Amino acid sequence: GRRHDLPVLAIMDEHGVITAHGPFQGLDRFEARPAIVAALREDGRIVRETRPYVHAVGHCSRCSTTVEPRLSLQWFVSVGPLAKAAGDAVRDGRVKVSPPEMNARYFGWVDDMHDWCISRQLWWGHRIPVWYGPASPDGSREVRCVGPDEEPPAGWTQDPDVLDTWFSSALWPFSTLGWPDDTQDLRAFYPTSVLITAYDILFFWVARMMMFGLYAMDSRPMAKTAIVSGANPSISPGGATPRSPRGHAPLTGKEKAQSSPPARGLQDPGLVPRQPDRDADLAYPRFYAAVTLAQRTRWL
Protein backbone atom coordinates (compact mmCIF):
# COMPACT_ATOMS: atom_id res chain seq x y z
CA GLY A 1 0.00 0.00 0.00
CA ARG A 2 2.79 2.46 0.80
CA ARG A 3 4.31 1.89 -2.65
CA HIS A 4 1.13 3.24 -4.25
CA ASP A 5 0.39 5.89 -1.58
CA LEU A 6 -2.73 4.10 -0.40
CA PRO A 7 -4.26 5.11 2.94
CA VAL A 8 -3.23 3.09 5.99
CA LEU A 9 -6.31 1.43 7.45
CA ALA A 10 -6.87 -0.19 10.82
CA ILE A 11 -9.86 -2.54 10.70
CA MET A 12 -9.49 -4.13 14.13
CA ASP A 13 -9.13 -2.82 17.67
CA GLU A 14 -6.82 -4.18 20.36
CA HIS A 15 -9.50 -6.65 21.46
CA GLY A 16 -9.76 -8.29 18.03
CA VAL A 17 -13.10 -6.67 17.20
CA ILE A 18 -13.74 -5.39 13.67
CA THR A 19 -14.04 -1.58 13.59
CA ALA A 20 -14.29 -1.00 9.84
CA HIS A 21 -17.69 0.34 8.79
CA GLY A 22 -19.85 -2.23 7.08
CA PRO A 23 -21.76 -5.44 7.72
CA PHE A 24 -18.94 -6.98 9.79
CA GLN A 25 -18.43 -4.10 12.19
CA GLY A 26 -18.60 -5.21 15.82
CA LEU A 27 -17.86 -8.88 15.08
CA ASP A 28 -15.05 -10.72 16.81
CA ARG A 29 -12.23 -11.65 14.42
CA PHE A 30 -13.07 -15.35 14.62
CA GLU A 31 -16.72 -14.58 13.83
CA ALA A 32 -15.83 -12.15 11.04
CA ARG A 33 -13.64 -14.56 9.06
CA PRO A 34 -16.31 -17.17 8.20
CA ALA A 35 -18.84 -14.38 7.68
CA ILE A 36 -16.57 -12.71 5.13
CA VAL A 37 -15.94 -16.01 3.35
CA ALA A 38 -19.69 -16.65 3.18
CA ALA A 39 -20.30 -13.17 1.77
CA LEU A 40 -17.60 -13.64 -0.88
CA ARG A 41 -19.03 -17.03 -1.84
CA GLU A 42 -22.53 -15.60 -2.09
CA ASP A 43 -21.29 -12.89 -4.46
CA GLY A 44 -19.45 -15.45 -6.58
CA ARG A 45 -16.06 -14.01 -5.70
CA ILE A 46 -14.57 -17.35 -4.65
CA VAL A 47 -13.69 -19.27 -7.79
CA ARG A 48 -11.52 -22.05 -6.33
CA GLU A 49 -10.67 -23.46 -2.91
CA THR A 50 -7.71 -25.61 -1.89
CA ARG A 51 -8.04 -27.87 1.14
CA PRO A 52 -6.00 -28.46 3.15
CA TYR A 53 -4.04 -25.24 2.76
CA VAL A 54 -0.97 -25.28 5.00
CA HIS A 55 0.68 -22.01 5.93
CA ALA A 56 2.46 -20.42 8.88
CA VAL A 57 0.27 -18.60 11.40
CA GLY A 58 1.97 -16.70 14.18
CA HIS A 59 0.90 -17.50 17.73
CA CYS A 60 1.67 -15.82 21.04
CA SER A 61 4.29 -17.72 23.02
CA ARG A 62 2.46 -16.99 26.27
CA CYS A 63 -1.19 -17.69 25.57
CA SER A 64 -1.03 -19.46 22.15
CA THR A 65 -3.51 -16.94 20.71
CA THR A 66 -3.28 -16.17 16.99
CA VAL A 67 -1.23 -13.02 16.44
CA GLU A 68 -2.91 -10.46 14.18
CA PRO A 69 -1.04 -7.86 12.12
CA ARG A 70 -2.35 -4.54 13.34
CA LEU A 71 -1.17 -0.96 12.99
CA SER A 72 -0.86 0.95 16.24
CA LEU A 73 0.86 4.01 17.64
CA GLN A 74 4.37 3.23 18.91
CA TRP A 75 7.34 5.15 20.27
CA PHE A 76 10.60 5.17 18.28
CA VAL A 77 14.16 6.30 18.93
CA SER A 78 15.90 8.17 16.13
CA VAL A 79 19.13 6.17 16.12
CA GLY A 80 21.00 7.88 13.28
CA PRO A 81 23.37 10.02 15.41
CA LEU A 82 23.64 7.34 18.11
CA ALA A 83 24.55 4.59 15.64
CA LYS A 84 27.13 6.82 13.90
CA ALA A 85 28.81 7.53 17.24
CA ALA A 86 28.90 3.80 18.03
CA GLY A 87 30.53 3.06 14.69
CA ASP A 88 33.05 5.89 15.05
CA ALA A 89 34.14 4.62 18.49
CA VAL A 90 35.35 1.36 16.91
CA ARG A 91 36.74 2.94 13.75
CA ASP A 92 38.88 5.46 15.62
CA GLY A 93 40.24 2.83 18.03
CA ARG A 94 38.57 3.92 21.26
CA VAL A 95 36.95 0.48 21.38
CA LYS A 96 38.60 -2.68 20.10
CA VAL A 97 36.48 -5.61 18.92
CA SER A 98 38.20 -8.96 19.20
CA PRO A 99 38.56 -11.00 17.05
CA PRO A 100 38.76 -8.34 14.32
CA GLU A 101 36.60 -10.47 12.00
CA MET A 102 33.64 -9.33 14.08
CA ASN A 103 34.14 -5.71 12.99
CA ALA A 104 32.31 -6.36 9.72
CA ARG A 105 29.33 -7.79 11.58
CA TYR A 106 29.31 -4.85 13.99
CA PHE A 107 29.54 -2.22 11.23
CA GLY A 108 26.91 -4.04 9.22
CA TRP A 109 24.45 -3.31 12.01
CA VAL A 110 25.38 0.19 13.16
CA ASP A 111 25.91 1.58 9.65
CA ASP A 112 22.45 0.49 8.49
CA MET A 113 20.40 0.78 11.66
CA HIS A 114 16.79 1.88 11.27
CA ASP A 115 14.85 3.88 13.80
CA TRP A 116 14.22 1.72 16.84
CA CYS A 117 10.70 0.91 18.05
CA ILE A 118 10.95 0.88 21.86
CA SER A 119 7.26 0.36 22.75
CA ARG A 120 6.29 -2.98 24.22
CA GLN A 121 2.79 -4.00 25.27
CA LEU A 122 3.88 -6.07 28.25
CA TRP A 123 3.14 -6.10 31.97
CA TRP A 124 6.74 -6.07 33.18
CA GLY A 125 9.44 -3.55 32.32
CA HIS A 126 10.45 0.06 32.66
CA ARG A 127 7.34 2.14 32.07
CA ILE A 128 7.69 4.64 29.24
CA PRO A 129 7.90 8.07 30.97
CA VAL A 130 5.30 9.71 28.72
CA TRP A 131 2.13 11.27 30.09
CA TYR A 132 -1.02 12.44 28.31
CA GLY A 133 -3.13 15.40 29.31
CA PRO A 134 -6.93 15.49 29.31
CA ALA A 135 -8.56 15.34 25.89
CA SER A 136 -9.46 18.69 24.32
CA PRO A 137 -12.79 19.29 22.55
CA ASP A 138 -11.24 18.24 19.22
CA GLY A 139 -9.90 15.01 20.74
CA SER A 140 -6.23 16.00 20.82
CA ARG A 141 -4.14 15.58 23.96
CA GLU A 142 -0.98 17.24 25.17
CA VAL A 143 1.97 14.85 25.47
CA ARG A 144 4.82 15.36 27.91
CA CYS A 145 7.90 13.38 28.96
CA VAL A 146 8.19 13.43 32.75
CA GLY A 147 11.63 12.98 34.32
CA PRO A 148 12.44 10.96 37.46
CA ASP A 149 12.46 14.06 39.69
CA GLU A 150 9.31 15.57 38.19
CA GLU A 151 5.64 15.12 38.96
CA PRO A 152 3.03 14.86 36.19
CA PRO A 153 0.23 17.42 36.26
CA ALA A 154 -2.92 16.39 38.07
CA GLY A 155 -5.36 14.46 35.90
CA TRP A 156 -2.74 13.25 33.43
CA THR A 157 -2.35 9.54 32.56
CA GLN A 158 0.84 7.62 31.80
CA ASP A 159 1.40 5.62 28.63
CA PRO A 160 0.73 1.95 29.47
CA ASP A 161 3.60 0.63 27.32
CA VAL A 162 6.99 -0.40 28.69
CA LEU A 163 10.43 0.02 27.18
CA ASP A 164 11.96 -2.62 24.95
CA THR A 165 14.12 -5.05 26.94
CA TRP A 166 17.23 -4.04 25.01
CA PHE A 167 16.59 -0.38 25.79
CA SER A 168 16.63 -1.13 29.50
CA SER A 169 19.60 -3.49 29.08
CA ALA A 170 21.56 -0.79 27.24
CA LEU A 171 21.51 1.29 30.45
CA TRP A 172 23.17 -1.49 32.45
CA PRO A 173 26.87 -0.42 32.26
CA PHE A 174 26.19 2.85 34.11
CA SER A 175 22.71 2.68 35.63
CA THR A 176 23.85 -0.09 37.98
CA LEU A 177 26.65 2.16 39.26
CA GLY A 178 24.42 4.94 40.54
CA TRP A 179 23.86 6.98 37.39
CA PRO A 180 22.65 9.70 36.94
CA ASP A 181 24.36 10.60 40.23
CA ASP A 182 28.11 11.07 40.23
CA THR A 183 28.97 8.13 42.48
CA GLN A 184 32.28 6.63 43.53
CA ASP A 185 31.37 3.35 41.82
CA LEU A 186 30.60 5.14 38.57
CA ARG A 187 33.95 6.92 38.59
CA ALA A 188 35.81 3.73 39.48
CA PHE A 189 34.17 1.18 37.18
CA TYR A 190 32.95 3.11 34.14
CA PRO A 191 34.14 2.53 31.52
CA THR A 192 35.14 -1.06 32.11
CA SER A 193 38.27 -2.54 30.59
CA VAL A 194 36.96 -5.70 28.91
CA LEU A 195 33.50 -6.86 27.94
CA ILE A 196 33.21 -10.57 27.09
CA THR A 197 30.10 -11.29 25.11
CA ALA A 198 28.54 -13.63 22.58
CA TYR A 199 28.37 -12.88 18.88
CA ASP A 200 24.60 -13.40 18.75
CA ILE A 201 24.03 -10.33 20.95
CA LEU A 202 26.69 -8.13 19.35
CA PHE A 203 23.90 -6.01 17.88
CA PHE A 204 21.07 -6.56 20.33
CA TRP A 205 23.06 -5.60 23.40
CA VAL A 206 26.66 -4.54 22.73
CA ALA A 207 25.90 -1.96 20.03
CA ARG A 208 23.11 -0.48 22.12
CA MET A 209 25.24 -0.31 25.26
CA MET A 210 27.79 1.49 23.11
CA MET A 211 25.20 3.97 21.84
CA PHE A 212 23.75 4.76 25.25
CA GLY A 213 27.13 5.03 26.95
CA LEU A 214 28.38 7.50 24.37
CA TYR A 215 25.17 9.52 24.69
CA ALA A 216 24.78 9.59 28.48
CA MET A 217 28.40 9.39 29.70
CA ASP A 218 30.14 12.31 28.00
CA SER A 219 31.05 10.40 24.83
CA ARG A 220 32.82 7.64 26.78
CA PRO A 221 32.12 4.14 25.44
CA MET A 222 31.21 1.46 27.95
CA ALA A 223 34.35 -0.68 27.43
CA LYS A 224 37.80 -0.47 25.92
CA THR A 225 37.73 -3.99 24.49
CA ALA A 226 34.80 -6.18 23.45
CA ILE A 227 35.72 -9.85 23.15
CA VAL A 228 33.24 -11.75 21.00
CA SER A 229 33.08 -15.42 21.85
CA GLY A 230 30.70 -18.26 20.97
CA ALA A 231 26.92 -18.23 20.87
CA ASN A 232 25.11 -17.32 24.06
CA PRO A 233 23.42 -20.50 25.36
CA SER A 234 20.22 -20.62 27.34
CA ILE A 235 20.54 -19.71 30.99
CA SER A 236 20.82 -22.94 32.95
CA PRO A 237 22.76 -24.25 35.97
CA GLY A 238 25.42 -25.67 33.67
CA GLY A 239 25.55 -23.08 30.92
CA ALA A 240 27.31 -19.75 30.45
CA THR A 241 28.86 -17.70 27.71
CA PRO A 242 32.02 -19.41 26.46
CA ARG A 243 35.13 -17.34 27.01
CA SER A 244 38.88 -17.47 26.57
CA PRO A 245 41.05 -17.40 29.69
CA ARG A 246 44.24 -16.96 27.67
CA GLY A 247 45.39 -13.51 26.66
CA HIS A 248 42.45 -11.68 28.19
CA ALA A 249 42.30 -13.00 31.76
CA PRO A 250 45.72 -14.65 32.18
CA LEU A 251 46.58 -16.76 35.21
CA THR A 252 50.12 -16.71 36.51
CA GLY A 253 52.31 -18.98 38.60
CA LYS A 254 50.65 -21.81 40.46
CA GLU A 255 47.19 -20.44 39.58
CA LYS A 256 47.46 -21.42 35.93
CA ALA A 257 44.56 -23.63 35.01
CA GLN A 258 45.60 -27.15 34.09
CA SER A 259 42.69 -28.75 32.30
CA SER A 260 42.28 -31.36 29.60
CA PRO A 261 41.73 -30.22 26.01
CA PRO A 262 38.07 -29.63 25.25
CA ALA A 263 36.11 -31.58 22.73
CA ARG A 264 35.81 -30.94 18.97
CA GLY A 265 39.49 -31.52 18.27
CA LEU A 266 40.85 -28.35 19.85
CA GLN A 267 44.34 -28.91 21.24
CA ASP A 268 44.44 -25.77 23.38
CA PRO A 269 41.76 -25.07 25.99
CA GLY A 270 42.48 -21.35 25.68
CA LEU A 271 41.77 -21.10 21.97
CA VAL A 272 38.71 -19.23 20.77
CA PRO A 273 37.67 -20.17 17.23
CA ARG A 274 38.03 -17.44 14.61
CA GLN A 275 34.55 -18.09 13.27
CA PRO A 276 31.45 -17.78 15.46
CA ASP A 277 29.88 -20.92 14.01
CA ARG A 278 32.78 -23.02 15.36
CA ASP A 279 32.35 -22.47 19.08
CA ALA A 280 34.92 -23.77 21.52
CA ASP A 281 33.55 -26.18 24.06
CA LEU A 282 34.89 -24.04 26.92
CA ALA A 283 32.15 -22.70 29.15
CA TYR A 284 32.65 -20.82 32.37
CA PRO A 285 31.80 -23.69 34.78
CA ARG A 286 34.57 -25.86 33.29
CA PHE A 287 37.10 -23.04 33.44
CA TYR A 288 36.06 -22.11 36.98
CA ALA A 289 36.37 -25.72 38.15
CA ALA A 290 39.92 -25.91 36.80
CA VAL A 291 40.91 -22.66 38.49
CA THR A 292 39.39 -23.79 41.78
CA LEU A 293 41.30 -27.08 41.61
CA ALA A 294 44.56 -25.26 40.89
CA GLN A 295 44.05 -22.85 43.76
CA ARG A 296 43.30 -25.64 46.21
CA THR A 297 46.18 -27.89 45.17
CA ARG A 298 48.73 -25.08 45.52
CA TRP A 299 48.62 -25.57 49.27
CA LEU A 300 49.30 -29.34 49.16
Secondary structure, DSSP 8 states (H G I E B T S, - for coil): -GGGT------B-TTSBB-SSSTTTT-BHHHHHHHHHHHHHHTT------SS------B-TTT--B---------EE--HHHHHHHHHHHHTTSSEEESTTHHHHHHHHHTT---EE-EE--SSS-B--EEE----TTS---EEE--TT----TT-EE---EE-HHHHHHTHHHHTTTTTS--HHHHHHSSEEEEEEEGGGIIIIIIHHHHHHHHHTTT--SEEEEEEES------TT-------TTTS---GGG-------STT-S-TT---SSTTS--S--HHHHHHHHHHHHHHTT-
